[in-house]
Amino acid sequence: MAKSEKIIATNKKAFHDYHISEKFQAGIVLTGTEIKSVRAGQVNLKDSFVKIEGSEAWLYKVHISKYEMGNIYNHEPERKRKLLLRKDEIRKIEQKLKGTGETLVPLKIYLVDGWAKIQLGLAKGKKLYDKREDIARKSAKRDMERAAKNRY
């Protein structure tokens, strides 16, 4: 049985600002109006992060817009949300985060067979020269592709 995956939002800034060393998949605990907004694509991952508190993972500063057809039970757009990870995964992440200068950032939110999932990345901040190097590499690749396209 094939699983259908629909990408809702990506965090392009995370790939620009961080080196991503490892990726994890987690479920998200959402209310009824939140999942409706997610399915409508009204999600922003910019400046969001994940904290491990106790033995639970929490997602902070993800903006899920209010559901326009919602009523008085509509949700707060930037409330903290619980992530669904196994305890061994949480322990593994916590060990990697201790004293290394790494952080856990959301990379993308997507739907798998109707269930909201989030991809998390274990990230270490890039220095300014690393960012410049990446920009130069992308620019050179774009120029080569443009030249190859015009050549044929």
C-alpha positions as CSV (number, residue, x, y, z in Angstrom):
1,M,0.0,0.0,0.0
2,A,1.6,3.2,-1.2
3,K,1.6,6.2,1.2
4,S,0.7,9.5,-0.4
5,E,2.7,12.5,0.8
6,K,1.7,16.1,0.3
7,I,4.2,18.8,1.3
8,I,2.5,21.7,3.0
9,A,5.4,24.0,4.0
10,T,9.2,24.0,3.9
11,N,11.7,25.9,5.9
12,K,14.2,27.1,3.2
13,K,15.9,29.4,5.7
14,A,17.0,26.4,7.8
15,F,19.0,25.0,4.9
16,H,20.6,28.4,4.4
17,D,21.5,29.1,8.0
18,Y,22.4,25.5,9.2
19,H,24.3,22.4,8.3
20,I,21.7,19.6,8.7
21,S,23.4,16.4,10.0
22,E,20.5,14.1,10.7
23,K,16.7,14.1,10.0
24,F,13.8,12.8,12.1
25,Q,10.1,12.4,11.4
26,A,7.5,13.3,14.1
27,G,3.8,13.6,14.4
28,I,2.2,16.8,15.6
29,V,-0.7,17.1,18.1
30,L,-3.1,19.5,16.5
31,T,-6.6,20.7,17.2
32,G,-9.5,20.5,14.7
33,T,-9.2,24.0,13.4
34,E,-5.4,23.7,13.2
35,I,-5.4,20.6,10.9
36,K,-7.9,22.3,8.7
37,S,-5.6,25.3,8.3
38,V,-2.6,23.0,7.7
39,R,-4.6,21.2,5.0
40,A,-5.3,24.6,3.4
41,G,-1.5,25.3,3.4
42,Q,-1.6,28.2,5.9
43,V,1.6,27.3,7.7
44,N,4.9,29.3,8.2
45,L,8.0,27.6,9.6
46,K,10.3,30.6,9.6
47,D,12.1,31.1,12.9
48,S,10.6,28.0,14.5
49,F,12.5,25.6,16.7
50,V,12.1,22.5,18.8
51,K,12.9,22.1,22.6
52,I,13.1,18.8,24.6
53,E,11.4,19.4,27.9
54,G,11.5,16.5,30.3
55,S,10.8,13.5,28.1
56,E,8.7,15.4,25.6
57,A,9.4,17.4,22.4
58,W,7.7,20.7,21.9
59,L,7.5,22.8,18.7
60,Y,7.7,26.6,19.2
61,K,6.9,29.6,16.9
62,V,5.3,27.7,14.0
63,H,2.6,30.0,12.7
64,I,-0.6,28.2,11.7
65,S,-3.1,30.8,10.6
66,K,-6.5,30.8,12.2
67,Y,-9.1,28.8,10.4
68,E,-11.3,31.3,8.6
69,M,-14.5,29.2,9.0
70,G,-13.7,28.5,12.7
71,N,-15.8,29.7,15.6
72,I,-15.0,30.8,19.2
73,Y,-13.0,27.6,19.6
74,N,-10.4,28.7,17.0
75,H,-6.7,28.1,18.0
76,E,-3.9,30.5,18.8
77,P,-1.7,30.9,15.7
78,E,1.7,30.5,17.5
79,R,1.0,28.3,20.5
80,K,3.5,25.6,21.4
81,R,2.6,22.2,20.0
82,K,3.6,18.7,21.3
83,L,5.5,16.4,18.9
84,L,5.0,12.7,18.8
85,L,8.3,10.9,19.0
86,R,9.3,7.6,20.6
87,K,11.2,7.8,23.9
88,D,14.3,6.2,22.4
89,E,14.3,8.9,19.7
90,I,13.9,11.7,22.2
91,R,16.8,10.3,24.3
92,K,19.0,10.0,21.2
93,I,18.2,13.6,20.2
94,E,18.8,14.8,23.7
95,Q,22.2,13.2,23.9
96,K,23.2,14.8,20.6
97,L,22.0,18.2,21.7
98,K,23.9,18.2,25.0
99,G,26.9,20.6,24.8
100,T,27.5,20.4,21.1
101,G,26.0,23.7,19.9
102,E,23.5,22.0,17.8
103,T,19.8,22.6,17.7
104,L,16.7,20.9,16.4
105,V,14.8,22.8,13.6
106,P,11.7,21.9,11.6
107,L,12.5,21.4,7.9
108,K,9.0,20.7,6.5
109,I,5.4,19.9,7.3
110,Y,3.6,17.4,5.2
111,L,0.6,15.1,5.2
112,V,1.0,11.3,5.0
113,D,-2.4,9.7,4.3
114,G,-4.1,12.6,6.0
115,W,-1.9,12.7,9.1
116,A,0.2,15.8,9.7
117,K,3.9,15.0,10.1
118,I,7.0,17.2,10.5
119,Q,10.5,16.6,9.5
120,L,13.1,17.7,12.0
121,G,16.8,18.3,11.4
122,L,19.7,18.2,13.8
123,A,21.4,21.4,12.8
124,K,24.6,23.3,13.5
125,G,24.8,27.0,12.6
126,K,26.8,28.0,9.5
127,K,29.4,30.7,9.6
128,L,29.1,33.7,7.2
129,Y,31.8,32.4,4.9
130,D,29.9,29.0,4.6
131,K,26.8,30.9,3.5
132,R,28.8,32.9,0.9
133,E,30.4,29.7,-0.4
134,D,26.9,28.0,-0.8
135,I,25.6,31.1,-2.7
136,A,28.6,31.0,-5.0
137,R,28.2,27.3,-5.6
138,K,24.5,27.6,-6.4
139,S,25.3,30.6,-8.7
140,A,28.0,28.6,-10.6
141,K,25.7,25.6,-11.0
142,R,22.9,27.8,-12.3
143,D,25.3,29.4,-14.8
144,M,26.5,26.0,-16.0
145,E,22.9,24.8,-16.5
146,R,22.0,27.9,-18.4
147,A,25.0,27.6,-20.7
148,A,24.3,23.9,-21.3
149,K,20.6,24.7,-22.1
150,N,21.6,27.5,-24.6
151,R,24.2,25.3,-26.2
152,Y,21.8,22.6,-27.3
